Every structure is written in C-alpha cells, then in structure tokens.
Amino acid sequence: MITLFEGELATRDTLRFVEEKGGIGLWRLDLDTKEMVWSRGVYTLLGLEVGQVEPSYERITAMIHPDDRLPPSEVERLMRQALPIEREFRVIQRGGRVRWLANRGEVLLDAAGNPCRAVGVLFDVSRQYEAIVAMRATEDRYRAIIQASGAAVWTSRADGTGADPKWLRLTGQTAEEALHGGWVGAVHPEDRPEVETSWRHRVADPRPFEAECRLPANGNGYRWYQVRAAPVFGSGTVREWVWTGSDIHARKANPLLHGEGSGAGAERQLTGAQIRAARGLLNWSVRDLSERSGVSAAVVRRLEEFNSEPNAPEQRMGQIRAAFEQGGVEFLFPSLGKPGVRLA
C-alpha cells in the first residue's frame, strides 16, 4: 500500500486524507454478529459526529429516503448469494438536507464458502444527480417550447450536411441526399440560389441564420417555411447547427389575409379587444401600458371598453400601437374575419 505520510500513523493519515479529499467513507458489516464499523468518512457523509451514534445497518437504513430503501428480503438475498453491492440512494440528514450516496461493496466468504462479512465504500454523488436533474429540467423546458411553438426541430453537421431523422421525415430527403447535398439541396430550385449564398456566408462567419424558402412537403409538393438556425460551439469551432422550421405557407400564399402586402393593416385603427389581448400576451397591466405609451391609465381603460374601434384621437392610438409593437406584438387585420394580435 502506498502511504502519503511518514511515521507510525502513516497508514491512518493516508486513509484520512483520501476520505476527506475524495468524499468517501469505508464500512464493514459482520453478517453473523451484525456488528458494523464505519470510518470517519461515513460519519461525515451521514452528517454525524464520530461517536454520536453506534454504527449499524439499521441506523443507515433509517436515514435512507423511504423511496430508496431496499426490502429486507432483497438485502438478505444479496448477502446470502454474495452478490455485488452497487446502488445509489438518498440519505436525509438532520436538518432535512438530502445527499445522494453511492454504495459499492462485496460480500466475503469464510473457509467453508459461506458469506461472513460485507465490506464497501460510500461516496457522495449529489453533484452528479443535481446535474442530471438540471439537465432533465432543461430538456423538459426545451420540449415544452418546441411543442408550444409548433416548429419542427432538427440538427445538422457544421457544414449543414447530414441532417437528422426529423429533417428527413419533414422533407422526404434521403439520408444520402442530406449527407452530400446538405439541407440546401432540398430547397425549391427557385429559392435555392439566394438561400445557398446566404447560408455559405453563415458557415464562413457562424452566426444565427434565417431564411424563408419552400421545402418539400414529403411527396406533396412544396410548402413555405421560415427556417432558423443557431450554431453550437465546441472547443472554439462549430460542432453542429440546431434548426427550427415554422410552416408559413398560409401567410405566404395569402399575404393580404394575414395582414401583409400593400401595407395592409398599416392604416387600420386598433380595437379595444386587440388592446386587451395585446396586454394579455405581454402580461402588461394598464399602468404598464400607460407608462410605455404616454397615454393615461384612465384613457386606456376607456378604450378597452370597446370591442370594435373606439372613437379616439389617432395620435393616442398610434402611441399605444407603437408601445405594443416595441414590446414584441404584431397586429393582424385580415380582409375576412375579426382583427387579431400575436407575438411577433
């Protein structure tokens, strides 16, 4: 055994050093007498002072989170069959602090081949579990955002080739086509030159990319999509691109219906219903809108009483509209149906 210190207590001091720096603890259990021995590190991991309690398997079990405890029959089976001890569990320390511990050990046999002693090591894996929980929370948020946006999401290599199966399902492009021609190869021939030029600039100077183009509708002609991409860096270079594709076919096919083209909606006055809805989208109070637009709160409340266009000076309505548009709201005035509002 390598010792890190000198003198008569070199072995003990080395063990203490390893336990303190490594966050581990050693234990031993006599299967006949049920006597258990803990090192100082075990006490530390359990949040106890040395000598504060008598070491025992029952004491550890009492501190394990109820959802992580093994049934007595399972513990007995592990010992009887001398199986490897490999598990993680939570312990609840005094004061309510929870720590994740990993237990690794084995069952030793006597000269007759019968289980006689179990030995093992405990170490703190709380950081790893906290990282996993944080990662899962991030993934859940990511999935929720994608579900709420209704956008298609996929990834590609740094040069835009080799798109993943989500892209292949969206466009009907084959894996071979995606590998050699990249995503640009799926773009409608009329849109491809402009998109390809813009994309080459982004590969050379990696920054968020955006384009509106027609993509194959998996064997059903082409549909308009707003395509966005962001580079993911690793070690200073682009590792991959993450893409989103939002179907904008209805807007591109009927621009007037969606408030686009020829300045549609530019001269239309907001309705009271639109003002209420826009405040709701931005989670603004009447006071928030008043402060951002310069229109008094009393006037804002009066304007919101109308579902249709209120009889109000164009200047005030323009101030309110400008405040909302700066806040990220877009107003829709379709030729058919009621005026609408959405986040830009």
Secondary structure, DSSP 8 states (H G I E B T S, - for coil): ---SS-STTHHHHHHHHHHHHHTEEEEEEETTT--EEE-HHHHHHHT--TTSS---HHHHHHHB-GGG---HHHHHHHHHTT--EEEEEEEE-TTS-EEEEEEEEEEEE-TTS-EEEEEEEEEE-HHHHHHHHHHHHHHHHHHHHHHHHT-EEEEE-TTS-S--HHHHHHH---HHHHHHHTGGGGS-TTTHHHHHHHHHHHHHS---EEEEEEEE-TTS-EEEEEEEEEEEEETTEEEEEEEEEEE-HHHHH-TTTTT-STTTTSS----HHHHHHHHHHHT--HHHHHHHH---HHHHHHHTT-SS-----HHHHHHHHHHHHHHTEEEE--SSS--EEEE-
